[in-house]
Amino acid sequence: MRVEAVAAIPKRAGTFAVDAADPGTNLALKNFAAAMAGEDSLFILVEPLSGPSPAGADRPGEFSGDVVLRFQQSELARQKTLYFLLLEKLIELLKEAGSLETLEAKLCLLAETRDVPSSLQTAVCIRLIACGDSPEQARLRWGLGLAHLQQALLFTSRLLRQQVKQAGS
């Protein structure tokens, strides 16, 4: 997967409803949300997770979707160094996942959430982009990319949990 840390990821215009007839995307979204809410995860979703939306009429085989998350525990959420460690590990893990030609992730550290600009909580925004020869193929690849992201986040949760525990000892 191509992975890039960027200074900003603009909020996408409009919303995209997941096609009820697309069980693959629906399952990927449900699994991701459940994993982030599970006890193995240090993170919570800051913005509602929606399905992939078309990138534009000029690129019919490209879909993208955003994930915005932060640490669940307020004492962890206040530690900016943990966010930098998170970004560093995600970049490392995601570069090994998926195909360079079909999947891309853009990661950004936010000083505030995009839905509530006055909130001063740090968050991480990840834009996952998938390309395909058809819209259906791009949606499928986006779901697979979301599964890669889920695995990377859960692995990083375990790693950061160990580091926090060692630092507290």
PyRosetta script that sets phi, psi and omega in degrees:
from pyrosetta import init, pose_from_sequence

init()
pose = pose_from_sequence("MRVEAVAAIPKRAGTFAVDAADPGTNLALKNFAAAMAGEDSLFILVEPLSGPSPAGADRPGEFSGDVVLRFQQSELARQKTLYFLLLEKLIELLKEAGSLETLEAKLCLLAETRDVPSSLQTAVCIRLIACGDSPEQARLRWGLGLAHLQQALLFTSRLLRQQVKQAGS")
pose.set_psi(1, 137.0)
pose.set_omega(1, 172.0)
pose.set_phi(2, -74.4)
pose.set_psi(2, 132.8)
pose.set_omega(2, -178.5)
pose.set_phi(3, -131.3)
pose.set_psi(3, 135.9)
pose.set_omega(3, -177.7)
pose.set_phi(4, -142.9)
pose.set_psi(4, 132.8)
pose.set_omega(4, 171.2)
pose.set_phi(5, -90.1)
pose.set_psi(5, 128.6)
pose.set_omega(5, -177.0)
pose.set_phi(6, -125.2)
pose.set_psi(6, 162.1)
pose.set_omega(6, -178.7)
pose.set_phi(7, -74.1)
pose.set_psi(7, -32.8)
pose.set_omega(7, -177.4)
pose.set_phi(8, -154.7)
pose.set_psi(8, 147.7)
pose.set_omega(8, 173.2)
pose.set_phi(9, -125.0)
pose.set_psi(9, 110.2)
pose.set_omega(9, -177.4)
pose.set_phi(10, -67.5)
pose.set_psi(10, 147.0)
pose.set_omega(10, 176.6)
pose.set_phi(11, -66.1)
pose.set_psi(11, 136.6)
pose.set_omega(11, -179.9)
pose.set_phi(12, -73.2)
pose.set_psi(12, 143.2)
pose.set_omega(12, 177.6)
pose.set_phi(13, -75.3)
pose.set_psi(13, 136.6)
pose.set_omega(13, 176.7)
pose.set_phi(14, 73.3)
pose.set_psi(14, 176.0)
pose.set_omega(14, 178.3)
pose.set_phi(15, -123.0)
pose.set_psi(15, 163.9)
pose.set_omega(15, -179.0)
pose.set_phi(16, -131.3)
pose.set_psi(16, 121.2)
pose.set_omega(16, 177.3)
pose.set_phi(17, -84.9)
pose.set_psi(17, 135.5)
pose.set_omega(17, 178.2)
pose.set_phi(18, -69.5)
pose.set_psi(18, 134.5)
pose.set_omega(18, 178.1)
pose.set_phi(19, -66.1)
pose.set_psi(19, 120.4)
pose.set_omega(19, -178.8)
pose.set_phi(20, -60.5)
pose.set_psi(20, -23.4)
pose.set_omega(20, 179.4)
pose.set_phi(21, -83.8)
pose.set_psi(21, 1.9)
pose.set_omega(21, -179.4)
pose.set_phi(22, -104.9)
pose.set_psi(22, 81.9)
pose.set_omega(22, -176.1)
pose.set_phi(23, -64.8)
pose.set_psi(23, -28.7)
pose.set_omega(23, -179.8)
pose.set_phi(24, -63.1)
pose.set_psi(24, -48.1)
pose.set_omega(24, 179.6)
pose.set_phi(25, -67.2)
pose.set_psi(25, -42.9)
pose.set_omega(25, 179.0)
pose.set_phi(26, -59.3)
pose.set_psi(26, -43.9)
pose.set_omega(26, 179.8)
pose.set_phi(27, -66.0)
pose.set_psi(27, -41.9)
pose.set_omega(27, 178.7)
pose.set_phi(28, -61.0)
pose.set_psi(28, -43.8)
pose.set_omega(28, 179.3)
pose.set_phi(29, -64.6)
pose.set_psi(29, -44.5)
pose.set_omega(29, 179.7)
pose.set_phi(30, -64.6)
pose.set_psi(30, -43.1)
pose.set_omega(30, 179.1)
pose.set_phi(31, -63.3)
pose.set_psi(31, -42.5)
pose.set_omega(31, -179.7)
pose.set_phi(32, -64.1)
pose.set_psi(32, -48.0)
pose.set_omega(32, -179.4)
pose.set_phi(33, -61.4)
pose.set_psi(33, -41.2)
pose.set_omega(33, 179.3)
pose.set_phi(34, -66.3)
pose.set_psi(34, -40.6)
pose.set_omega(34, 179.5)
pose.set_phi(35, -65.1)
pose.set_psi(35, -40.2)
pose.set_omega(35, 179.7)
pose.set_phi(36, -70.5)
pose.set_psi(36, -27.0)
pose.set_omega(36, 177.7)
pose.set_phi(37, -87.4)
pose.set_psi(37, -8.8)
pose.set_omega(37, -176.8)
pose.set_phi(38, -75.9)
pose.set_psi(38, 168.0)
pose.set_omega(38, -176.9)
pose.set_phi(39, -72.3)
pose.set_psi(39, -16.5)
pose.set_omega(39, 177.5)
pose.set_phi(40, -77.7)
pose.set_psi(40, -13.9)
pose.set_omega(40, -175.5)
pose.set_phi(41, -98.8)
pose.set_psi(41, 137.8)
pose.set_omega(41, 173.2)
pose.set_phi(42, -88.7)
pose.set_psi(42, -1.3)
pose.set_omega(42, -168.7)
pose.set_phi(43, -113.4)
pose.set_psi(43, 159.6)
pose.set_omega(43, 169.9)
pose.set_phi(44, -131.7)
pose.set_psi(44, 151.7)
pose.set_omega(44, 176.5)
pose.set_phi(45, -77.7)
pose.set_psi(45, 129.0)
pose.set_omega(45, -179.4)
pose.set_phi(46, -87.2)
pose.set_psi(46, -37.5)
pose.set_omega(46, 178.4)
pose.set_phi(47, -115.4)
pose.set_psi(47, 149.7)
pose.set_omega(47, 177.9)
pose.set_phi(48, -57.0)
pose.set_psi(48, 138.0)
pose.set_omega(48, 179.6)
pose.set_phi(49, -84.4)
pose.set_psi(49, 123.1)
pose.set_omega(49, 178.1)
pose.set_phi(50, -119.5)
pose.set_psi(50, 167.5)
pose.set_omega(50, -177.3)
pose.set_phi(51, -74.7)
pose.set_psi(51, 175.7)
pose.set_omega(51, -179.6)
pose.set_phi(52, -69.4)
pose.set_psi(52, 145.4)
pose.set_omega(52, 176.9)
pose.set_phi(53, -120.2)
pose.set_psi(53, 152.7)
pose.set_omega(53, 179.5)
pose.set_phi(54, -61.3)
pose.set_psi(54, 141.2)
pose.set_omega(54, -179.3)
pose.set_phi(55, -71.5)
pose.set_psi(55, -29.6)
pose.set_omega(55, -179.8)
pose.set_phi(56, 159.9)
pose.set_psi(56, 164.5)
pose.set_omega(56, -177.5)
pose.set_phi(57, -64.3)
pose.set_psi(57, -27.8)
pose.set_omega(57, -179.5)
pose.set_phi(58, -74.7)
pose.set_psi(58, -15.6)
pose.set_omega(58, 178.8)
pose.set_phi(59, -131.8)
pose.set_psi(59, 75.1)
pose.set_omega(59, -174.2)
pose.set_phi(60, -66.2)
pose.set_psi(60, -21.4)
pose.set_omega(60, -179.8)
pose.set_phi(61, -98.5)
pose.set_psi(61, 25.7)
pose.set_omega(61, 179.6)
pose.set_phi(62, -126.9)
pose.set_psi(62, 130.2)
pose.set_omega(62, 178.7)
pose.set_phi(63, -127.7)
pose.set_psi(63, 147.2)
pose.set_omega(63, 177.1)
pose.set_phi(64, -140.2)
pose.set_psi(64, 155.2)
pose.set_omega(64, 177.0)
pose.set_phi(65, -151.9)
pose.set_psi(65, 150.9)
pose.set_omega(65, -176.7)
pose.set_phi(66, -109.7)
pose.set_psi(66, 145.4)
pose.set_omega(66, 173.0)
pose.set_phi(67, -124.7)
pose.set_psi(67, 125.3)
pose.set_omega(67, 176.6)
pose.set_phi(68, -122.0)
pose.set_psi(68, 122.2)
pose.set_omega(68, -177.0)
pose.set_phi(69, -142.6)
pose.set_psi(69, 163.8)
pose.set_omega(69, 175.5)
pose.set_phi(70, -146.5)
pose.set_psi(70, 174.0)
pose.set_omega(70, 177.9)
pose.set_phi(71, -69.8)
pose.set_psi(71, 142.0)
pose.set_omega(71, 179.1)
pose.set_phi(72, -66.1)
pose.set_psi(72, -49.8)
pose.set_omega(72, -174.0)
pose.set_phi(73, -79.4)
pose.set_psi(73, 132.0)
pose.set_omega(73, -176.2)
pose.set_phi(74, -63.0)
pose.set_psi(74, -33.6)
pose.set_omega(74, 179.1)
pose.set_phi(75, -67.6)
pose.set_psi(75, -31.1)
pose.set_omega(75, 175.1)
pose.set_phi(76, -77.7)
pose.set_psi(76, -37.9)
pose.set_omega(76, -177.7)
pose.set_phi(77, -62.9)
pose.set_psi(77, -24.4)
pose.set_omega(77, -179.6)
pose.set_phi(78, -83.7)
pose.set_psi(78, -9.4)
pose.set_omega(78, -177.0)
pose.set_phi(79, -94.1)
pose.set_psi(79, 98.8)
pose.set_omega(79, -178.2)
pose.set_phi(80, -61.2)
pose.set_psi(80, -30.7)
pose.set_omega(80, -179.7)
pose.set_phi(81, -62.5)
pose.set_psi(81, -32.5)
pose.set_omega(81, 177.6)
pose.set_phi(82, -66.2)
pose.set_psi(82, -35.3)
pose.set_omega(82, 177.4)
pose.set_phi(83, -66.1)
pose.set_psi(83, -39.5)
pose.set_omega(83, 178.3)
pose.set_phi(84, -67.8)
pose.set_psi(84, -38.6)
pose.set_omega(84, 175.3)
pose.set_phi(85, -63.0)
pose.set_psi(85, -40.7)
pose.set_omega(85, 178.1)
pose.set_phi(86, -59.7)
pose.set_psi(86, -49.8)
pose.set_omega(86, -179.9)
pose.set_phi(87, -60.8)
pose.set_psi(87, -44.3)
pose.set_omega(87, -179.5)
pose.set_phi(88, -59.8)
pose.set_psi(88, -45.8)
pose.set_omega(88, -178.3)
pose.set_phi(89, -70.3)
pose.set_psi(89, -39.8)
pose.set_omega(89, 178.5)
pose.set_phi(90, -62.2)
pose.set_psi(90, -42.3)
pose.set_omega(90, 178.7)
pose.set_phi(91, -60.1)
pose.set_psi(91, -46.1)
pose.set_omega(91, -179.9)
pose.set_phi(92, -60.7)
pose.set_psi(92, -46.9)
pose.set_omega(92, -176.6)
pose.set_phi(93, -71.7)
pose.set_psi(93, -41.8)
pose.set_omega(93, -176.5)
pose.set_phi(94, -70.6)
pose.set_psi(94, -27.6)
pose.set_omega(94, 177.2)
pose.set_phi(95, -62.2)
pose.set_psi(95, -26.3)
pose.set_omega(95, -179.3)
pose.set_phi(96, -89.0)
pose.set_psi(96, -7.4)
pose.set_omega(96, -174.6)
pose.set_phi(97, -101.9)
pose.set_psi(97, 141.5)
pose.set_omega(97, 172.9)
pose.set_phi(98, 66.8)
pose.set_psi(98, -169.7)
pose.set_omega(98, -174.0)
pose.set_phi(99, -100.4)
pose.set_psi(99, 138.5)
pose.set_omega(99, 177.1)
pose.set_phi(100, -64.5)
pose.set_psi(100, -29.9)
pose.set_omega(100, -176.1)
pose.set_phi(101, -81.2)
pose.set_psi(101, -24.1)
pose.set_omega(101, -171.5)
pose.set_phi(102, -116.5)
pose.set_psi(102, -15.4)
pose.set_omega(102, -177.8)
pose.set_phi(103, -128.4)
pose.set_psi(103, 141.2)
pose.set_omega(103, 177.8)
pose.set_phi(104, -142.3)
pose.set_psi(104, 142.4)
pose.set_omega(104, 175.1)
pose.set_phi(105, -128.6)
pose.set_psi(105, 131.1)
pose.set_omega(105, 173.7)
pose.set_phi(106, -112.8)
pose.set_psi(106, 127.0)
pose.set_omega(106, -176.9)
pose.set_phi(107, -115.8)
pose.set_psi(107, 141.5)
pose.set_omega(107, -177.0)
pose.set_phi(108, -147.0)
pose.set_psi(108, 140.0)
pose.set_omega(108, 174.7)
pose.set_phi(109, -92.9)
pose.set_psi(109, 124.2)
pose.set_omega(109, -179.4)
pose.set_phi(110, -104.6)
pose.set_psi(110, 137.4)
pose.set_omega(110, 175.9)
pose.set_phi(111, -83.9)
pose.set_psi(111, -15.6)
pose.set_omega(111, 177.6)
pose.set_phi(112, -152.3)
pose.set_psi(112, 159.5)
pose.set_omega(112, 179.1)
pose.set_phi(113, -76.3)
pose.set_psi(113, 157.1)
pose.set_omega(113, -177.4)
pose.set_phi(114, -80.4)
pose.set_psi(114, -24.4)
pose.set_omega(114, 179.0)
pose.set_phi(115, -79.3)
pose.set_psi(115, -33.5)
pose.set_omega(115, -179.1)
pose.set_phi(116, -126.4)
pose.set_psi(116, 81.9)
pose.set_omega(116, -173.6)
pose.set_phi(117, -58.5)
pose.set_psi(117, -23.3)
pose.set_omega(117, -179.0)
pose.set_phi(118, -80.3)
pose.set_psi(118, -10.0)
pose.set_omega(118, 179.8)
pose.set_phi(119, -77.6)
pose.set_psi(119, 131.0)
pose.set_omega(119, -175.1)
pose.set_phi(120, -101.7)
pose.set_psi(120, 38.6)
pose.set_omega(120, 177.6)
pose.set_phi(121, -98.0)
pose.set_psi(121, 135.9)
pose.set_omega(121, 177.6)
pose.set_phi(122, -71.7)
pose.set_psi(122, 144.0)
pose.set_omega(122, 177.7)
pose.set_phi(123, -148.3)
pose.set_psi(123, 164.1)
pose.set_omega(123, 176.0)
pose.set_phi(124, -114.5)
pose.set_psi(124, 130.8)
pose.set_omega(124, 175.9)
pose.set_phi(125, -110.2)
pose.set_psi(125, 133.2)
pose.set_omega(125, 178.9)
pose.set_phi(126, -127.2)
pose.set_psi(126, 120.3)
pose.set_omega(126, 174.1)
pose.set_phi(127, -101.0)
pose.set_psi(127, 118.1)
pose.set_omega(127, 179.4)
pose.set_phi(128, -100.9)
pose.set_psi(128, 125.1)
pose.set_omega(128, -176.4)
pose.set_phi(129, -122.3)
pose.set_psi(129, 131.2)
pose.set_omega(129, 178.9)
pose.set_phi(130, -126.6)
pose.set_psi(130, 140.7)
pose.set_omega(130, 179.0)
pose.set_phi(131, -116.7)
pose.set_psi(131, 148.9)
pose.set_omega(131, 176.4)
pose.set_phi(132, -155.4)
pose.set_psi(132, 171.2)
pose.set_omega(132, 178.0)
pose.set_phi(133, -74.6)
pose.set_psi(133, -16.5)
pose.set_omega(133, 178.3)
pose.set_phi(134, -143.5)
pose.set_psi(134, 161.7)
pose.set_omega(134, 176.9)
pose.set_phi(135, -58.7)
pose.set_psi(135, -37.4)
pose.set_omega(135, -180.0)
pose.set_phi(136, -63.9)
pose.set_psi(136, -43.5)
pose.set_omega(136, 179.3)
pose.set_phi(137, -65.2)
pose.set_psi(137, -40.5)
pose.set_omega(137, 178.9)
pose.set_phi(138, -64.1)
pose.set_psi(138, -41.6)
pose.set_omega(138, 177.5)
pose.set_phi(139, -62.9)
pose.set_psi(139, -42.4)
pose.set_omega(139, 178.6)
pose.set_phi(140, -62.2)
pose.set_psi(140, -45.5)
pose.set_omega(140, 179.2)
pose.set_phi(141, -65.0)
pose.set_psi(141, -34.2)
pose.set_omega(141, 177.2)
pose.set_phi(142, -63.3)
pose.set_psi(142, -42.9)
pose.set_omega(142, 177.5)
pose.set_phi(143, -61.5)
pose.set_psi(143, -40.1)
pose.set_omega(143, 176.8)
pose.set_phi(144, -66.7)
pose.set_psi(144, -38.9)
pose.set_omega(144, 176.3)
pose.set_phi(145, -63.0)
pose.set_psi(145, -37.7)
pose.set_omega(145, 177.6)
pose.set_phi(146, -64.6)
pose.set_psi(146, -36.7)
pose.set_omega(146, 176.5)
pose.set_phi(147, -65.6)
pose.set_psi(147, -39.8)
pose.set_omega(147, 175.6)
pose.set_phi(148, -61.8)
pose.set_psi(148, -43.4)
pose.set_omega(148, 179.2)
pose.set_phi(149, -63.1)
pose.set_psi(149, -42.4)
pose.set_omega(149, 177.8)
pose.set_phi(150, -58.0)
pose.set_psi(150, -48.1)
pose.set_omega(150, 179.5)
pose.set_phi(151, -61.4)
pose.set_psi(151, -42.5)
pose.set_omega(151, -179.8)
pose.set_phi(152, -64.5)
pose.set_psi(152, -40.1)
pose.set_omega(152, 179.6)
pose.set_phi(153, -67.7)
pose.set_psi(153, -40.4)
pose.set_omega(153, 179.3)
pose.set_phi(154, -68.6)
pose.set_psi(154, -39.3)
pose.set_omega(154, 176.7)
pose.set_phi(155, -63.0)
pose.set_psi(155, -44.5)
pose.set_omega(155, 179.9)
pose.set_phi(156, -65.7)
pose.set_psi(156, -34.2)
pose.set_omega(156, 175.3)
pose.set_phi(157, -58.8)
pose.set_psi(157, -46.7)
pose.set_omega(157, 179.9)
pose.set_phi(158, -62.9)
pose.set_psi(158, -43.5)
pose.set_omega(158, -179.4)
pose.set_phi(159, -62.9)
pose.set_psi(159, -48.0)
pose.set_omega(159, -179.4)
pose.set_phi(160, -66.7)
pose.set_psi(160, -35.8)
pose.set_omega(160, 177.2)
pose.set_phi(161, -60.6)
pose.set_psi(161, -43.1)
pose.set_omega(161, 178.0)
pose.set_phi(162, -63.9)
pose.set_psi(162, -42.6)
pose.set_omega(162, -179.2)
pose.set_phi(163, -65.7)
pose.set_psi(163, -40.2)
pose.set_omega(163, 178.7)
pose.set_phi(164, -65.8)
pose.set_psi(164, -40.5)
pose.set_omega(164, 179.6)
pose.set_phi(165, -64.0)
pose.set_psi(165, -44.0)
pose.set_omega(165, 179.0)
pose.set_phi(166, -65.1)
pose.set_psi(166, -38.7)
pose.set_omega(166, 179.7)
pose.set_phi(167, -67.4)
pose.set_psi(167, -31.2)
pose.set_omega(167, -179.8)
pose.set_phi(168, -81.3)
pose.set_psi(168, -13.5)
pose.set_omega(168, -178.2)
pose.set_phi(169, -78.6)
pose.dump_pdb("model.pdb")
